[in-house]
Amino acid sequence: MPAPSVTAESETVYDRKTELKAFDEAKAGVKGIVDAGVSKVPRIFINHQEYNRPKPCTGQKPQLSVPVIDLGGIEQDGEKRKKVVKKIGDACQNWGFFQIVNHGISQSMMDDVLDGVRKFNELDTDTKKKYYTRDYSNKFVFNSNFYLYEGPVTNWRDTIMFSMAPKLPDSDALPSVCRDVMIEYSKHVMKLGLTLFELASEALGLSPNHLKEMDCAEQLMLLGHYYPACPEPDVAIGFGKHADNDFLTVLIQDQVGGLQVLHEDQWVDVPHVPGALVINTGDFLQLVSNDKFKSVYHRVQAHSVGPRVSMAAFFRSEWNNMRLYGPIKELLSEKNPPIYGETTSKDYLKYYYTQGQDGNLALEHYKLNNLLKGN
């Protein structure tokens, strides 16, 4: 499908920065635009990036599917645990994405979490405006598009963000409509995250506590995404092509669909599996594993039906943690020399944020050959 065309006349009257500022200052998000009854996607949301658009079919391709791994019994059955460790290692190495079932978080809790995201976003605009901010030091943030002014395209989605660890926020810092469920869920997903880091450590041939002791789960951020139905889904993008800037992401997604992962140069759907959580490895896990585990591109397509609702739990070290992260020394050898230089969480995130999720992998900047070139 060709990119939407832009006429010379429309180009002369289009001031993207001014329109972005107006959208931001309205503090109503994408849902506010939809509630106003638009039948056309506003100009700032038109996607001109080819890497965010469907690729034309070039012959028959094999049907690919993201691995689904059953965690049931791993605490009691040593043989089962070994098999799961191998499956997780293979998935992290070959896909960077997998789904898990029998993970210990109930379907009812997952439903309640998504319902909390939905309820907040469907509050009246004046109530939501009180929380709208770009100050990410707040324990709770509501806005649309983290990279609104830096990104090449505006995503068709709104987001609420909860900072839940290392210290739980005071309850009055969170909206009452979703406060209790998010506090409760954060405890459950932190427990699961620590288990996943144990399994990933074992998959790398390390002691179970190795990644945990590197502060990989020091910070927990919950990001609730709300993708309203889009009047022109073929010209917009729900969330553009990107890789995650953390160690590990745990995602709850609803039945609407739209999440895709780039695998073997084709976009593969990540379907809703009842009771499952979607797991993907982030940039930091690729860095410390010296490319054994992959942080891969993914995106979310816009849909004419909706809203699509999801909740992503991001695990990483704190912004002000001065630990240097580089390839784990126990994984290195003469045959496997370090690929990356060292960086702190703060320095990496600052670089990542300046890129505006432009469809390129920020991690490339930290490869030793690029650092030596001064790139």
C-alpha positions in Angstrom: 0.0 0.0 0.0 1.5 3.4 -1.0 2.1 6.0 1.6 -0.6 8.7 1.8 0.1 11.5 -0.6 0.6 15.1 0.3 -0.4 17.9 -2.0 1.7 21.0 -2.4 -1.2 23.2 -1.4 -1.8 21.3 1.8 1.9 21.2 2.6 2.1 25.0 2.6 -0.6 25.4 5.2 0.4 22.5 7.5 2.4 23.5 10.5 3.1 20.2 12.3 4.6 21.7 15.4 1.7 24.1 16.0 -0.8 21.3 15.6 1.1 19.0 17.9 1.2 21.8 20.5 -2.6 22.4 20.2 -3.3 18.7 20.5 -1.0 18.5 23.6 -2.5 21.6 25.3 -6.1 20.3 24.8 -5.1 17.5 27.3 -7.9 15.3 25.9 -5.7 12.8 24.0 -6.7 10.7 21.0 -10.0 9.8 22.7 -10.9 13.5 22.8 -10.5 13.7 19.1 -12.7 10.6 18.6 -15.3 11.9 21.0 -15.5 15.1 18.9 -16.7 12.9 16.1 -13.9 13.1 13.5 -14.4 11.1 10.4 -10.9 11.7 9.1 -7.6 11.2 10.8 -6.0 14.6 11.7 -2.9 15.4 9.8 -0.4 14.8 12.7 -1.5 11.1 12.8 -1.0 10.3 9.2 1.8 7.7 8.9 4.3 8.4 6.2 6.9 5.9 7.5 7.3 2.9 5.2 8.6 0.8 8.1 5.2 1.2 9.8 3.2 0.1 6.8 2.2 -3.4 5.7 4.8 -5.0 3.4 3.4 -6.3 0.0 3.2 -10.0 -0.3 6.0 -11.5 -2.5 5.0 -15.1 -2.8 4.0 -17.7 -0.3 5.6 -17.4 3.1 5.5 -19.9 6.0 2.9 -19.3 8.7 4.9 -18.1 11.8 3.6 -18.0 15.3 5.1 -16.7 18.5 6.0 -19.5 21.0 3.6 -20.2 23.9 5.3 -21.6 27.0 3.5 -23.3 29.9 5.1 -22.4 33.3 2.9 -24.9 35.3 4.9 -27.0 37.7 8.3 -25.3 37.4 8.6 -24.8 41.2 8.0 -28.5 42.0 9.3 -30.4 39.0 13.0 -30.0 38.3 12.7 -31.7 34.9 9.8 -29.5 33.9 11.8 -26.5 34.9 14.8 -27.5 32.7 12.5 -27.9 29.7 10.9 -24.5 30.4 14.4 -22.9 30.8 15.4 -24.2 27.4 12.2 -23.0 25.7 12.6 -19.6 27.2 16.2 -19.4 26.1 15.3 -20.5 22.6 12.4 -17.9 22.5 14.6 -15.1 23.7 17.3 -16.0 21.3 15.2 -16.6 18.2 12.1 -14.4 18.7 12.6 -11.9 21.5 8.9 -12.6 22.1 6.8 -15.4 23.7 3.6 -16.0 25.5 3.2 -17.7 28.9 0.3 -19.6 30.4 -0.1 -21.0 34.0 2.0 -18.1 35.2 0.2 -17.5 38.5 -1.8 -14.4 37.7 -5.6 -15.1 37.5 -7.7 -14.2 34.5 -10.0 -12.2 36.7 -7.1 -10.0 37.9 -5.9 -9.5 34.3 -9.5 -8.5 33.3 -9.7 -6.1 36.3 -6.4 -4.5 35.3 -7.6 -3.8 31.7 -10.9 -2.6 33.1 -9.1 -0.1 35.3 -7.2 1.2 32.2 -10.5 1.4 30.3 -12.4 3.1 33.2 -9.8 5.9 33.6 -9.7 6.6 29.9 -13.5 6.8 29.7 -13.8 9.3 32.6 -15.0 12.8 31.5 -12.3 14.9 30.0 -12.2 17.5 32.8 -11.4 14.8 35.3 -8.6 13.3 33.2 -7.1 16.7 32.5 -6.0 17.1 36.1 -3.6 14.2 35.6 -2.3 15.2 32.1 1.4 16.0 32.2 4.8 15.4 30.7 6.5 15.4 34.0 7.6 11.8 34.3 8.8 12.2 37.9 5.2 12.0 38.9 4.0 8.7 40.3 1.0 8.8 37.9 1.0 10.3 34.4 -1.7 10.6 31.8 -0.8 11.8 28.3 -0.7 10.9 24.7 2.5 9.9 23.0 5.7 10.0 25.1 7.6 11.1 22.0 5.0 13.6 20.8 7.4 16.3 19.7 10.4 14.1 18.8 8.6 11.2 17.0 8.2 11.2 13.2 4.6 10.1 13.5 1.9 10.5 16.2 0.6 7.2 17.6 -3.1 6.7 17.7 -3.2 5.9 21.5 -3.3 7.4 25.0 -1.3 6.2 27.9 -1.5 6.1 31.7 1.7 5.4 33.6 2.2 4.2 37.2 5.6 4.1 38.9 5.2 1.2 41.3 8.7 0.2 42.4 11.2 0.4 44.1 8.7 2.3 46.2 4.9 2.0 46.0 3.3 5.5 45.5 1.0 6.9 48.1 -2.5 5.8 47.3 -3.8 9.4 47.0 -1.3 9.9 44.1 -3.3 7.4 42.0 -6.8 7.9 40.5 -9.4 6.1 42.6 -11.0 4.5 39.6 -8.0 2.2 39.1 -5.9 2.6 42.3 -6.5 -0.6 44.2 -6.2 -3.0 41.2 -2.9 -1.5 40.0 -1.4 -1.7 43.5 -2.5 -5.3 43.8 -1.4 -6.2 40.3 2.0 -4.7 40.8 2.7 -7.2 43.6 1.8 -10.1 41.5 3.6 -9.0 38.3 6.7 -8.2 40.3 6.7 -11.8 41.7 6.3 -13.1 38.2 9.0 -10.8 36.8 11.5 -12.1 39.4 10.7 -15.7 38.4 11.2 -14.8 34.7 14.6 -13.3 35.5 15.5 -16.5 37.3 14.6 -18.6 34.3 16.4 -16.2 31.9 19.5 -16.4 34.1 19.5 -20.1 34.0 18.9 -20.0 30.2 22.1 -18.0 29.9 24.0 -20.6 32.0 24.2 -18.4 35.1 23.0 -18.8 38.6 19.2 -18.1 39.1 19.8 -14.9 41.0 22.3 -13.4 38.6 20.0 -11.0 36.7 18.1 -10.1 39.8 21.4 -9.1 41.5 22.1 -6.8 38.6 19.0 -4.7 39.6 17.1 -5.7 36.5 13.8 -5.6 38.4 14.7 -2.6 40.6 12.1 -0.4 38.9 8.6 -1.4 37.9 6.6 0.8 35.5 3.0 0.0 34.5 1.9 1.5 31.2 -1.8 1.2 30.4 -2.4 1.9 26.7 -5.8 2.9 25.3 -6.2 2.7 21.5 -9.6 4.2 20.4 -11.3 3.0 17.3 -9.7 4.8 14.3 -11.8 6.2 11.4 -8.9 5.5 8.9 -6.8 2.7 10.3 -5.0 2.3 6.9 -3.4 5.7 7.2 -2.6 5.8 11.0 -0.5 3.6 13.3 -1.5 2.5 16.8 2.2 2.4 18.0 5.0 2.7 15.6 7.9 0.3 15.1 10.2 0.2 18.1 12.1 -1.9 20.6 11.7 -1.7 24.4 14.2 0.2 26.5 14.1 -2.1 29.5 15.2 -5.6 30.5 11.9 -7.3 30.2 8.3 -6.4 29.4 5.2 -8.3 30.6 2.0 -7.5 28.6 -1.7 -8.1 29.1 -3.6 -7.5 25.9 -7.3 -7.8 25.1 -9.0 -9.6 22.2 -9.0 -6.7 19.7 -5.5 -7.5 18.3 -3.0 -5.5 16.4 0.3 -6.3 18.1 2.9 -7.5 15.6 6.6 -8.6 16.0 9.1 -8.4 13.2 10.5 -11.9 12.7 12.6 -13.1 9.7 11.7 -9.8 7.9 8.0 -10.2 8.2 5.4 -8.8 10.6 3.9 -11.6 12.6 0.7 -11.2 14.6 0.8 -11.8 18.3 -2.8 -13.1 18.9 -4.7 -12.9 22.1 -4.4 -16.3 23.9 -6.9 -16.6 26.8 -5.1 -16.5 30.1 -1.7 -15.7 28.5 0.7 -12.9 29.1 3.0 -11.7 26.3 6.7 -11.4 27.3 9.4 -9.7 25.3 13.1 -9.0 26.0 14.3 -5.4 26.0 17.4 -3.6 24.9 19.2 -4.0 28.2 18.8 -7.8 28.2 20.3 -7.9 24.6 23.2 -5.7 25.8 24.1 -7.7 28.9 23.6 -11.1 27.2 26.0 -9.9 24.4 23.4 -10.4 21.7 22.4 -13.9 22.8 19.0 -12.7 23.7 17.3 -10.3 21.2 15.4 -7.1 21.7 13.2 -7.0 18.6 11.0 -4.5 16.7 7.3 -4.6 17.3 4.4 -2.3 16.6 0.6 -2.0 17.1 -1.7 -1.5 14.1 -4.7 0.9 14.3 -8.1 -0.7 14.1 -11.6 0.5 13.0 -13.0 -1.4 16.1 -12.0 -0.6 19.6 -10.9 0.5 22.0 -7.9 -1.8 22.2 -6.6 -1.9 25.8 -3.4 -3.3 27.1 -1.1 -3.1 30.2 2.7 -3.3 29.9 4.9 -3.9 32.9 8.4 -2.6 32.3 11.3 -4.0 34.4 14.6 -2.0 34.6 17.0 -0.4 36.9 16.2 3.0 38.4 17.1 6.2 36.4 19.6 7.3 39.0 21.2 3.8 39.4 24.9 4.4 38.5 25.7 0.7 37.8 27.5 0.3 34.5 25.7 -2.2 32.2 27.8 -4.1 29.7 28.1 -7.7 28.5 28.1 -10.1 31.5 31.7 -11.2 32.0 30.8 -14.8 32.6 29.4 -15.0 29.1 32.5 -13.7 27.3 35.4 -15.6 25.9 37.9 -15.4 23.1 35.3 -16.8 20.7 32.6 -14.5 22.2 34.2 -11.1 22.7 32.2 -8.1 24.0 30.0 -6.5 21.3 28.9 -3.5 23.4 30.4 -0.9 25.6 29.2 -0.1 29.0 26.4 2.4 29.9 24.3 3.5 32.8 20.5 3.2 32.8 20.3 7.0 32.8 22.6 7.6 29.8 21.0 4.9 27.7 17.5 6.2 28.3 18.6 9.7 27.6 20.0 8.6 24.2 16.9 6.5 23.5 14.5 9.3 24.3 16.3 11.7 21.9 15.7 9.3 19.0 12.0 9.7 19.2 11.4 6.0 18.3 12.3 6.6 14.7 12.3 3.0 13.6 16.0 2.4 14.3 17.5 0.4 17.1 19.0 2.7 19.8 21.2 -0.2 21.0 23.3 0.0 17.8 24.8 3.2 19.1 26.5 1.3 21.9 28.2 -1.3 19.8 32.0 -1.0 20.3 32.7 -0.5 16.7 30.2 2.4 16.6 31.6 3.9 19.8 35.1 3.7 18.4 33.9 5.6 15.3 32.3 8.2 17.5 28.8 7.4 16.1 
